Amino acid sequence: MSESAISISEFCKLHDISKWSYWQLRKRGHGPKELRLPHTSVVRILPQAVQDWRAHMEKLATTKTMQLETARRAKQRAAGRSSAKRKAG
C-alpha cells in the first residue's frame, strides 16, 4: 500500500466496497479515521488509519455479535429461497 493519504474513493477501491457501504460503516462507527483538511471539503485517510481499520474489522468479524448477525442473515436468506421455491412450484 502507498505511504501517502488516500481519498474515500481510493479507500473503497482498495477494499472492494461501494461508497454506500463505506458511508454505512461510517454511520455505525466502523469507518476509518478521516483527516479533514481545514476550510475545504477534502477528506483523506492516512495509512495508519487504514491499518487500524483493518484490525478493527478483523476483530469485529470475530465477535459474538457479528457471528450471531451472520447466522441470522443466513437463516433469512434460506427462508427467502424456500419461499421462492414454493411460489415457483
BATI-967257 format. One record per atom (N, C-alpha, C): residue number from 1; residue in three letters; y, z, x. Coordinates in steps of 0.2 Angstrom, whole numbers. Layout:
REM BATI-967257
<site zavo="NUM" lumlum="ALA" c2="Y" c3="Z" c1="X"/>
...
END
This chain:
REM BATI-967257
<site zavo="1" lumlum="MET" c2="-6" c3="0" c1="4"/>
<site zavo="1" lumlum="MET" c2="0" c3="0" c1="0"/>
<site zavo="1" lumlum="MET" c2="6" c3="0" c1="4"/>
<site zavo="2" lumlum="SER" c2="11" c3="-3" c1="2"/>
<site zavo="2" lumlum="SER" c2="18" c3="-3" c1="6"/>
<site zavo="2" lumlum="SER" c2="21" c3="4" c1="6"/>
<site zavo="3" lumlum="GLU" c2="24" c3="5" c1="12"/>
<site zavo="3" lumlum="GLU" c2="28" c3="11" c1="13"/>
<site zavo="3" lumlum="GLU" c2="35" c3="11" c1="10"/>
<site zavo="4" lumlum="SER" c2="36" c3="7" c1="6"/>
<site zavo="4" lumlum="SER" c2="43" c3="7" c1="3"/>
<site zavo="4" lumlum="SER" c2="42" c3="8" c1="-5"/>
<site zavo="5" lumlum="ALA" c2="48" c3="10" c1="-8"/>
<site zavo="5" lumlum="ALA" c2="48" c3="12" c1="-15"/>
<site zavo="5" lumlum="ALA" c2="46" c3="5" c1="-19"/>
<site zavo="6" lumlum="ILE" c2="43" c3="6" c1="-25"/>
<site zavo="6" lumlum="ILE" c2="41" c3="1" c1="-29"/>
<site zavo="6" lumlum="ILE" c2="44" c3="2" c1="-36"/>
<site zavo="7" lumlum="SER" c2="45" c3="-4" c1="-40"/>
<site zavo="7" lumlum="SER" c2="48" c3="-4" c1="-46"/>
<site zavo="7" lumlum="SER" c2="42" c3="-2" c1="-51"/>
<site zavo="8" lumlum="ILE" c2="44" c3="0" c1="-57"/>
<site zavo="8" lumlum="ILE" c2="39" c3="1" c1="-63"/>
<site zavo="8" lumlum="ILE" c2="35" c3="-5" c1="-64"/>
<site zavo="9" lumlum="SER" c2="37" c3="-11" c1="-64"/>
<site zavo="9" lumlum="SER" c2="33" c3="-17" c1="-65"/>
<site zavo="9" lumlum="SER" c2="28" c3="-18" c1="-59"/>
<site zavo="10" lumlum="GLU" c2="30" c3="-16" c1="-53"/>
<site zavo="10" lumlum="GLU" c2="26" c3="-17" c1="-47"/>
<site zavo="10" lumlum="GLU" c2="20" c3="-11" c1="-48"/>
<site zavo="11" lumlum="PHE" c2="22" c3="-5" c1="-50"/>
<site zavo="11" lumlum="PHE" c2="18" c3="0" c1="-51"/>
<site zavo="11" lumlum="PHE" c2="12" c3="-2" c1="-56"/>
<site zavo="12" lumlum="CYS" c2="14" c3="-5" c1="-61"/>
<site zavo="12" lumlum="CYS" c2="10" c3="-7" c1="-67"/>
<site zavo="12" lumlum="CYS" c2="5" c3="-12" c1="-64"/>
<site zavo="13" lumlum="LYS" c2="8" c3="-17" c1="-60"/>
<site zavo="13" lumlum="LYS" c2="3" c3="-22" c1="-57"/>
<site zavo="13" lumlum="LYS" c2="-2" c3="-19" c1="-52"/>
<site zavo="14" lumlum="LEU" c2="1" c3="-15" c1="-48"/>
<site zavo="14" lumlum="LEU" c2="-4" c3="-12" c1="-43"/>
<site zavo="14" lumlum="LEU" c2="-9" c3="-8" c1="-46"/>
<site zavo="15" lumlum="HIS" c2="-8" c3="-5" c1="-52"/>
<site zavo="15" lumlum="HIS" c2="-13" c3="-1" c1="-55"/>
<site zavo="15" lumlum="HIS" c2="-16" c3="-4" c1="-61"/>
<site zavo="16" lumlum="ASP" c2="-15" c3="-10" c1="-62"/>
<site zavo="16" lumlum="ASP" c2="-18" c3="-14" c1="-68"/>
<site zavo="16" lumlum="ASP" c2="-17" c3="-11" c1="-75"/>
<site zavo="17" lumlum="ILE" c2="-11" c3="-9" c1="-76"/>
<site zavo="17" lumlum="ILE" c2="-9" c3="-6" c1="-83"/>
<site zavo="17" lumlum="ILE" c2="-3" c3="-10" c1="-86"/>
<site zavo="18" lumlum="SER" c2="-3" c3="-9" c1="-92"/>
<site zavo="18" lumlum="SER" c2="3" c3="-13" c1="-95"/>
<site zavo="18" lumlum="SER" c2="9" c3="-8" c1="-95"/>
<site zavo="19" lumlum="LYS" c2="15" c3="-11" c1="-96"/>
<site zavo="19" lumlum="LYS" c2="21" c3="-7" c1="-96"/>
<site zavo="19" lumlum="LYS" c2="20" c3="-2" c1="-102"/>
<site zavo="20" lumlum="TRP" c2="18" c3="-4" c1="-108"/>
<site zavo="20" lumlum="TRP" c2="17" c3="0" c1="-113"/>
<site zavo="20" lumlum="TRP" c2="13" c3="6" c1="-111"/>
<site zavo="21" lumlum="SER" c2="7" c3="5" c1="-108"/>
<site zavo="21" lumlum="SER" c2="3" c3="11" c1="-106"/>
<site zavo="21" lumlum="SER" c2="7" c3="16" c1="-101"/>
<site zavo="22" lumlum="TYR" c2="11" c3="13" c1="-97"/>
<site zavo="22" lumlum="TYR" c2="15" c3="17" c1="-92"/>
<site zavo="22" lumlum="TYR" c2="19" c3="21" c1="-96"/>
<site zavo="23" lumlum="TRP" c2="23" c3="18" c1="-101"/>
<site zavo="23" lumlum="TRP" c2="28" c3="22" c1="-105"/>
<site zavo="23" lumlum="TRP" c2="24" c3="28" c1="-109"/>
<site zavo="24" lumlum="GLN" c2="18" c3="26" c1="-111"/>
<site zavo="24" lumlum="GLN" c2="14" c3="31" c1="-115"/>
<site zavo="24" lumlum="GLN" c2="12" c3="37" c1="-110"/>
<site zavo="25" lumlum="LEU" c2="10" c3="35" c1="-104"/>
<site zavo="25" lumlum="LEU" c2="8" c3="40" c1="-99"/>
<site zavo="25" lumlum="LEU" c2="14" c3="45" c1="-98"/>
<site zavo="26" lumlum="ARG" c2="20" c3="41" c1="-97"/>
<site zavo="26" lumlum="ARG" c2="26" c3="45" c1="-95"/>
<site zavo="26" lumlum="ARG" c2="28" c3="50" c1="-101"/>
<site zavo="27" lumlum="LYS" c2="28" c3="47" c1="-107"/>
<site zavo="27" lumlum="LYS" c2="29" c3="51" c1="-113"/>
<site zavo="27" lumlum="LYS" c2="25" c3="57" c1="-113"/>
<site zavo="28" lumlum="ARG" c2="19" c3="57" c1="-111"/>
<site zavo="28" lumlum="ARG" c2="14" c3="63" c1="-111"/>
<site zavo="28" lumlum="ARG" c2="14" c3="67" c1="-105"/>
<site zavo="29" lumlum="GLY" c2="19" c3="65" c1="-101"/>
<site zavo="29" lumlum="GLY" c2="20" c3="69" c1="-95"/>
<site zavo="29" lumlum="GLY" c2="15" c3="68" c1="-89"/>
<site zavo="30" lumlum="HIS" c2="12" c3="62" c1="-90"/>
<site zavo="30" lumlum="HIS" c2="7" c3="60" c1="-85"/>
<site zavo="30" lumlum="HIS" c2="9" c3="54" c1="-80"/>
<site zavo="31" lumlum="GLY" c2="16" c3="52" c1="-81"/>
<site zavo="31" lumlum="GLY" c2="18" c3="46" c1="-76"/>
<site zavo="31" lumlum="GLY" c2="20" c3="49" c1="-69"/>
<site zavo="32" lumlum="PRO" c2="21" c3="44" c1="-65"/>
<site zavo="32" lumlum="PRO" c2="23" c3="46" c1="-58"/>
<site zavo="32" lumlum="PRO" c2="30" c3="48" c1="-58"/>
<site zavo="33" lumlum="LYS" c2="32" c3="52" c1="-53"/>
<site zavo="33" lumlum="LYS" c2="38" c3="55" c1="-52"/>
<site zavo="33" lumlum="LYS" c2="43" c3="48" c1="-50"/>
<site zavo="34" lumlum="GLU" c2="48" c3="48" c1="-54"/>
<site zavo="34" lumlum="GLU" c2="53" c3="42" c1="-53"/>
<site zavo="34" lumlum="GLU" c2="59" c3="44" c1="-49"/>
<site zavo="35" lumlum="LEU" c2="61" c3="40" c1="-45"/>
<site zavo="35" lumlum="LEU" c2="68" c3="40" c1="-42"/>
<site zavo="35" lumlum="LEU" c2="73" c3="36" c1="-45"/>
<site zavo="36" lumlum="ARG" c2="78" c3="39" c1="-48"/>
<site zavo="36" lumlum="ARG" c2="83" c3="35" c1="-52"/>
<site zavo="36" lumlum="ARG" c2="89" c3="35" c1="-47"/>
<site zavo="37" lumlum="LEU" c2="91" c3="29" c1="-46"/>
<site zavo="37" lumlum="LEU" c2="97" c3="28" c1="-42"/>
<site zavo="37" lumlum="LEU" c2="103" c3="30" c1="-46"/>
<site zavo="38" lumlum="PRO" c2="108" c3="34" c1="-43"/>
<site zavo="38" lumlum="PRO" c2="114" c3="36" c1="-46"/>
<site zavo="38" lumlum="PRO" c2="118" c3="30" c1="-49"/>
<site zavo="39" lumlum="HIS" c2="121" c3="31" c1="-55"/>
<site zavo="39" lumlum="HIS" c2="125" c3="26" c1="-58"/>
<site zavo="39" lumlum="HIS" c2="123" c3="19" c1="-59"/>
<site zavo="40" lumlum="THR" c2="116" c3="19" c1="-59"/>
<site zavo="40" lumlum="THR" c2="113" c3="12" c1="-60"/>
<site zavo="40" lumlum="THR" c2="107" c3="14" c1="-65"/>
<site zavo="41" lumlum="SER" c2="104" c3="8" c1="-67"/>
<site zavo="41" lumlum="SER" c2="98" c3="9" c1="-71"/>
<site zavo="41" lumlum="SER" c2="92" c3="7" c1="-67"/>
<site zavo="42" lumlum="VAL" c2="93" c3="7" c1="-60"/>
<site zavo="42" lumlum="VAL" c2="87" c3="6" c1="-56"/>
<site zavo="42" lumlum="VAL" c2="82" c3="12" c1="-55"/>
<site zavo="43" lumlum="VAL" c2="76" c3="11" c1="-56"/>
<site zavo="43" lumlum="VAL" c2="71" c3="16" c1="-55"/>
<site zavo="43" lumlum="VAL" c2="66" c3="14" c1="-50"/>
<site zavo="44" lumlum="ARG" c2="64" c3="18" c1="-46"/>
<site zavo="44" lumlum="ARG" c2="59" c3="17" c1="-40"/>
<site zavo="44" lumlum="ARG" c2="54" c3="22" c1="-40"/>
<site zavo="45" lumlum="ILE" c2="48" c3="21" c1="-38"/>
<site zavo="45" lumlum="ILE" c2="43" c3="25" c1="-37"/>
<site zavo="45" lumlum="ILE" c2="41" c3="25" c1="-30"/>
<site zavo="46" lumlum="LEU" c2="42" c3="31" c1="-26"/>
<site zavo="46" lumlum="LEU" c2="40" c3="32" c1="-19"/>
<site zavo="46" lumlum="LEU" c2="33" c3="32" c1="-18"/>
<site zavo="47" lumlum="PRO" c2="31" c3="30" c1="-12"/>
<site zavo="47" lumlum="PRO" c2="24" c3="30" c1="-10"/>
<site zavo="47" lumlum="PRO" c2="20" c3="37" c1="-11"/>
<site zavo="48" lumlum="GLN" c2="24" c3="42" c1="-10"/>
<site zavo="48" lumlum="GLN" c2="21" c3="49" c1="-11"/>
<site zavo="48" lumlum="GLN" c2="20" c3="50" c1="-18"/>
<site zavo="49" lumlum="ALA" c2="24" c3="48" c1="-22"/>
<site zavo="49" lumlum="ALA" c2="24" c3="49" c1="-30"/>
<site zavo="49" lumlum="ALA" c2="18" c3="45" c1="-32"/>
<site zavo="50" lumlum="VAL" c2="16" c3="39" c1="-29"/>
<site zavo="50" lumlum="VAL" c2="10" c3="35" c1="-31"/>
<site zavo="50" lumlum="VAL" c2="4" c3="39" c1="-29"/>
<site zavo="51" lumlum="GLN" c2="4" c3="42" c1="-23"/>
<site zavo="51" lumlum="GLN" c2="-2" c3="46" c1="-21"/>
<site zavo="51" lumlum="GLN" c2="-3" c3="52" c1="-25"/>
<site zavo="52" lumlum="ASP" c2="3" c3="56" c1="-27"/>
<site zavo="52" lumlum="ASP" c2="2" c3="61" c1="-31"/>
<site zavo="52" lumlum="ASP" c2="0" c3="60" c1="-38"/>
<site zavo="53" lumlum="TRP" c2="2" c3="54" c1="-41"/>
<site zavo="53" lumlum="TRP" c2="0" c3="52" c1="-47"/>
<site zavo="53" lumlum="TRP" c2="-7" c3="50" c1="-48"/>
<site zavo="54" lumlum="ARG" c2="-10" c3="47" c1="-42"/>
<site zavo="54" lumlum="ARG" c2="-17" c3="45" c1="-42"/>
<site zavo="54" lumlum="ARG" c2="-21" c3="52" c1="-42"/>
<site zavo="55" lumlum="ALA" c2="-19" c3="57" c1="-38"/>
<site zavo="55" lumlum="ALA" c2="-23" c3="63" c1="-38"/>
<site zavo="55" lumlum="ALA" c2="-23" c3="66" c1="-45"/>
<site zavo="56" lumlum="HIS" c2="-17" c3="66" c1="-48"/>
<site zavo="56" lumlum="HIS" c2="-16" c3="69" c1="-55"/>
<site zavo="56" lumlum="HIS" c2="-21" c3="66" c1="-60"/>
<site zavo="57" lumlum="MET" c2="-21" c3="59" c1="-59"/>
<site zavo="57" lumlum="MET" c2="-25" c3="55" c1="-64"/>
<site zavo="57" lumlum="MET" c2="-33" c3="57" c1="-63"/>
<site zavo="58" lumlum="GLU" c2="-35" c3="57" c1="-57"/>
<site zavo="58" lumlum="GLU" c2="-42" c3="59" c1="-55"/>
<site zavo="58" lumlum="GLU" c2="-43" c3="66" c1="-58"/>
<site zavo="59" lumlum="LYS" c2="-39" c3="71" c1="-57"/>
<site zavo="59" lumlum="LYS" c2="-40" c3="77" c1="-59"/>
<site zavo="59" lumlum="LYS" c2="-40" c3="77" c1="-67"/>
<site zavo="60" lumlum="LEU" c2="-36" c3="74" c1="-70"/>
<site zavo="60" lumlum="LEU" c2="-36" c3="73" c1="-77"/>
<site zavo="60" lumlum="LEU" c2="-42" c3="70" c1="-80"/>
<site zavo="61" lumlum="ALA" c2="-45" c3="65" c1="-76"/>
<site zavo="61" lumlum="ALA" c2="-51" c3="62" c1="-79"/>
<site zavo="61" lumlum="ALA" c2="-57" c3="67" c1="-79"/>
<site zavo="62" lumlum="THR" c2="-57" c3="72" c1="-75"/>
<site zavo="62" lumlum="THR" c2="-62" c3="76" c1="-74"/>
<site zavo="62" lumlum="THR" c2="-62" c3="83" c1="-78"/>
<site zavo="63" lumlum="THR" c2="-56" c3="83" c1="-82"/>
<site zavo="63" lumlum="THR" c2="-55" c3="89" c1="-86"/>
<site zavo="63" lumlum="THR" c2="-60" c3="89" c1="-92"/>
<site zavo="64" lumlum="LYS" c2="-61" c3="95" c1="-94"/>
<site zavo="64" lumlum="LYS" c2="-65" c3="95" c1="-101"/>
<site zavo="64" lumlum="LYS" c2="-62" c3="92" c1="-106"/>
<site zavo="65" lumlum="THR" c2="-55" c3="93" c1="-107"/>
<site zavo="65" lumlum="THR" c2="-51" c3="89" c1="-112"/>
<site zavo="65" lumlum="THR" c2="-52" c3="82" c1="-112"/>
<site zavo="66" lumlum="MET" c2="-52" c3="79" c1="-106"/>
<site zavo="66" lumlum="MET" c2="-52" c3="72" c1="-106"/>
<site zavo="66" lumlum="MET" c2="-60" c3="70" c1="-107"/>
<site zavo="67" lumlum="GLN" c2="-64" c3="74" c1="-105"/>
<site zavo="67" lumlum="GLN" c2="-71" c3="72" c1="-107"/>
<site zavo="67" lumlum="GLN" c2="-73" c3="72" c1="-114"/>
<site zavo="68" lumlum="LEU" c2="-70" c3="77" c1="-118"/>
<site zavo="68" lumlum="LEU" c2="-70" c3="78" c1="-125"/>
<site zavo="68" lumlum="LEU" c2="-67" c3="72" c1="-128"/>
<site zavo="69" lumlum="GLU" c2="-61" c3="70" c1="-126"/>
<site zavo="69" lumlum="GLU" c2="-57" c3="64" c1="-129"/>
<site zavo="69" lumlum="GLU" c2="-61" c3="58" c1="-128"/>
<site zavo="70" lumlum="THR" c2="-64" c3="57" c1="-122"/>
<site zavo="70" lumlum="THR" c2="-68" c3="51" c1="-121"/>
<site zavo="70" lumlum="THR" c2="-74" c3="50" c1="-125"/>
<site zavo="71" lumlum="ALA" c2="-78" c3="56" c1="-126"/>
<site zavo="71" lumlum="ALA" c2="-83" c3="56" c1="-131"/>
<site zavo="71" lumlum="ALA" c2="-81" c3="55" c1="-138"/>
<site zavo="72" lumlum="ARG" c2="-75" c3="58" c1="-140"/>
<site zavo="72" lumlum="ARG" c2="-73" c3="56" c1="-147"/>
<site zavo="72" lumlum="ARG" c2="-71" c3="49" c1="-148"/>
<site zavo="73" lumlum="ARG" c2="-68" c3="46" c1="-143"/>
<site zavo="73" lumlum="ARG" c2="-67" c3="39" c1="-144"/>
<site zavo="73" lumlum="ARG" c2="-73" c3="34" c1="-144"/>
<site zavo="74" lumlum="ALA" c2="-78" c3="36" c1="-140"/>
<site zavo="74" lumlum="ALA" c2="-84" c3="33" c1="-140"/>
<site zavo="74" lumlum="ALA" c2="-88" c3="33" c1="-147"/>
<site zavo="75" lumlum="LYS" c2="-87" c3="39" c1="-150"/>
<site zavo="75" lumlum="LYS" c2="-90" c3="40" c1="-156"/>
<site zavo="75" lumlum="LYS" c2="-87" c3="36" c1="-162"/>
<site zavo="76" lumlum="GLN" c2="-80" c3="36" c1="-161"/>
<site zavo="76" lumlum="GLN" c2="-76" c3="32" c1="-166"/>
<site zavo="76" lumlum="GLN" c2="-77" c3="25" c1="-165"/>
<site zavo="77" lumlum="ARG" c2="-78" c3="22" c1="-159"/>
<site zavo="77" lumlum="ARG" c2="-80" c3="15" c1="-158"/>
<site zavo="77" lumlum="ARG" c2="-86" c3="13" c1="-161"/>
<site zavo="78" lumlum="ALA" c2="-91" c3="18" c1="-160"/>
<site zavo="78" lumlum="ALA" c2="-98" c3="17" c1="-163"/>
<site zavo="78" lumlum="ALA" c2="-98" c3="17" c1="-170"/>
<site zavo="79" lumlum="ALA" c2="-94" c3="21" c1="-173"/>
<site zavo="79" lumlum="ALA" c2="-94" c3="21" c1="-180"/>
<site zavo="79" lumlum="ALA" c2="-90" c3="15" c1="-183"/>
<site zavo="80" lumlum="GLY" c2="-85" c3="12" c1="-180"/>
<site zavo="80" lumlum="GLY" c2="-82" c3="6" c1="-181"/>
<site zavo="80" lumlum="GLY" c2="-87" c3="0" c1="-181"/>
<site zavo="81" lumlum="ARG" c2="-91" c3="0" c1="-176"/>
<site zavo="81" lumlum="ARG" c2="-96" c3="-5" c1="-175"/>
<site zavo="81" lumlum="ARG" c2="-101" c3="-5" c1="-181"/>
<site zavo="82" lumlum="SER" c2="-103" c3="1" c1="-183"/>
<site zavo="82" lumlum="SER" c2="-108" c3="2" c1="-188"/>
<site zavo="82" lumlum="SER" c2="-105" c3="0" c1="-195"/>
<site zavo="83" lumlum="SER" c2="-99" c3="1" c1="-196"/>
<site zavo="83" lumlum="SER" c2="-96" c3="-1" c1="-202"/>
<site zavo="83" lumlum="SER" c2="-95" c3="-8" c1="-202"/>
<site zavo="84" lumlum="ALA" c2="-94" c3="-11" c1="-197"/>
<site zavo="84" lumlum="ALA" c2="-93" c3="-19" c1="-197"/>
<site zavo="84" lumlum="ALA" c2="-99" c3="-22" c1="-198"/>
<site zavo="85" lumlum="LYS" c2="-105" c3="-19" c1="-195"/>
<site zavo="85" lumlum="LYS" c2="-112" c3="-22" c1="-196"/>
<site zavo="85" lumlum="LYS" c2="-113" c3="-22" c1="-204"/>
<site zavo="86" lumlum="ARG" c2="-112" c3="-16" c1="-207"/>
<site zavo="86" lumlum="ARG" c2="-114" c3="-15" c1="-214"/>
<site zavo="86" lumlum="ARG" c2="-110" c3="-20" c1="-218"/>
<site zavo="87" lumlum="LYS" c2="-104" c3="-21" c1="-217"/>
<site zavo="87" lumlum="LYS" c2="-99" c3="-26" c1="-220"/>
<site zavo="87" lumlum="LYS" c2="-102" c3="-33" c1="-219"/>
<site zavo="88" lumlum="ALA" c2="-104" c3="-35" c1="-213"/>
<site zavo="88" lumlum="ALA" c2="-107" c3="-42" c1="-212"/>
<site zavo="88" lumlum="ALA" c2="-113" c3="-43" c1="-215"/>
<site zavo="89" lumlum="GLY" c2="-117" c3="-38" c1="-215"/>
<site zavo="89" lumlum="GLY" c2="-124" c3="-38" c1="-218"/>
<site zavo="89" lumlum="GLY" c2="-125" c3="-38" c1="-225"/>
END
